[in-house]
Amino acid sequence: MRLFSQLLILIVALGCAASVALSAPPACCAEEQAIDNLAFSLHQHEGDVDGPTLLVVGGIQGDEPGGFNAASLLVTHYKIKRGNVWIVPNLNFVSIIQQSRGVYGDLNRKFSFLGPSDPEYPVIEKIKSIITDERVDIVLNLHDGSGYYRHTYIDSMRNPRRWGQSVIIDQARIHAPFGNLQNLADRVSMRVNNHLYDPEHEYNVKNTKTRLGDTEMEKTLTYYAINEGKAAFGVEASKSFPTSLRTYYHLQVLEAFMDIMGIKYSRNFGLDVAEVERTIDADVAVALYDSRIFLDLRNVRSNLRYVPMKKNARLAFASTNPLVTVVGEGGNYDVFYGNRRVTNLHPQYFDYDAAPDTVSMNVDGRTVDVPMGRRVKVSDFFSVEPREGYRVNVIGFAQDGVVSECGIRIQQSDFMKHFSLDTDGDVFRVEIYREETNAFSGMVLVDFDATSPKPAPNPMPATLSPMRIISQGKHLPSASGVEDSSASR
C-alpha cells in the first residue's frame, strides 16, 4: 500500500455564515450553535505494507492533557511503515480549550443512548462510525486518571477505586481479532513497566467487569466498541504527574500496543520526559488565509495587535498541530494550543491583494526571495527590495517621512522591542501592501534569534494542515458541565 498520511476534518456541524461588513467582524452567532473550527479531526496514517489498524482517541475529556498531547504527537512526529494508525487527538475540542471535563456533560457517558437534541449528538454519531469501520481492529481511549490503580487497598491514592497508571478492560475476552483483552492488556503493562521512572509508577490491568452491572461503564466508548466486535481498551496515566510525564507513559503504552500488533513505526524524537516536553512545544504555528499570515506560536506574546484580517470574509486558518485552533471572541480571536490560550489577535481589516507570492530581500548581504508566510533568519541586517506598486510596513520600525520602508537597511536594534511577535523581542513582522488600494498582500517574519531552529522549507505541511474556516465573532458556550477532576474514564 502506498504510504500516505491523510487528514479528514470531520465537520460535525456548521456555524453561521459571515455577514458583510467593511471594517468590523460580522455579528456573533447564537451560542448554542456548534463551532466548526472545534470539530474533531481524524488522521489516517497508513504504511507501505498492509497490516492491522489501531484507532487512538484522545481528548474525550477536556481536562486530560496527557492523553490528547500523546495522540497529537502520534499525528505529528510518528511515521507508520507497516499497518495503519488512525488518530482522533481532539474529540472533545470545545472542552479541551476550556479545560473542562465536559462542557455539555461527560462525553464518555453518551455512547449507550443519546437523543438528537443533545448538542454532542453529531460528535457521537461521527466517532461511532469511525469505531465501527471494518478496517479498525483495536480502539484505545486515552485518559488521565486520579491516583494509582492497585488491586488491593494501600492508601487513599493507591487502591482499587483509583484509575491512574492502568490499562482498562470491560471484560476479559470477546469474539473478535485481538479478542483476548486480558492477555493483551497484561502484555502491554509488562512492557511499559520496563520503562518506569519510578517503581511506584507501575501499570496494572483494571477489569471493570462492565457486563455484570456497572451502569456507568455501560455508557462508555470502550464498552460501545466491544459490543460492536472491536477490541477496546482505556489507557490511564496518573493525574499526579505533570503533563510531560503523563504523555511519556501514554506513548509507552501506544508503542507497546503497536509492537504487539505488528505495526512498524518510527518517531523523530527520543522517548524520554525531557524530549517529550521539548517536542510538545516544538514547531507549533498557525497560518491565516493560505499562509499570507504566518504566526510562530513558540514564546508568542499574549496579545498581538493590528493583525491584518481580510474584509468581508470568514477567517480561514491552517496549523502545524491538530490541537491548535482559532476562536472568535468579542471582535478579537483567541489562538489555543490544546488547553492553553497562547495569544489573542486584535484584527485590523483590509481588502486582500492576490500578489506577489514572494518578497525579495537582502539578508546579511545575500539576496533571497522569501515566500509569503515564511520566517527568515537574520544575523545582522535585512532590507526589502523595492517592488513597483507595493509598499512595505516593517512593524516596530519607524523612520520620519518614510511611507514605504523598502530599501532601508534594518538591524534588530532599530526595532521597538514591544512590537515583536515573541516575548524575547527577536521576531518581527514585515508586511506588504498594494500602494494604490492599500490592500494587504502578505507578510514574512524576520527572526534575529541565533538559537531558534532553522525555518522548515514548508512550515504548513499539507498532510497536517487543512484549511479550517470559521465565522468571525463567534463565542464559546460556558464551561458549565462536569468538573470533577478526580473522576476518570
Buried (B, 14 or more C-beta within 10 A) or exposed (E): EEEEBEBEBBBBBEBBEBEEBEEEBBEBBEEEBBBBBBBBBBBBBBBEBEBBBBBBBBBBBBBBBBBBBBBBBBBBBBBBBBBBBBBBBBBBBBBBBBBBBBBBBBBBBBBBEBEEEBBBBBBBEBBBEBBBEEEBBBBBBBBBBBBBBBEEEEEEBBBEEBBBBBBBBBBBBBEBEBBBBEBBBBBBBEBBBEBBEEEEBBBBBBBBEBEEEBEBBBBBBBBBBBBBBBBBBBBBBBBBBEBBBBBBBBBBBBBBBBBBBEBBBEBEBEEEBEBBBEBBBBBBBBBBBBBBBBBBBBBBBEEBEBBBBBBBBBBBBBBBBBBBBBBBBEEBBBBBBBBBBBBBBEBEBBBBBEEBEBBBBBBEEEEBEBBBBBBBBBEEBBBBBEBEEBBBBBBBBEEEEBEBBBEBEBEBEBBEEEBBBBEBBBBBBBBBBBEEEEBBBBBBBBBBBEEBEEBEEEBBBEEBBBBBBBBBBBBBBEBEBBEEBEBBB
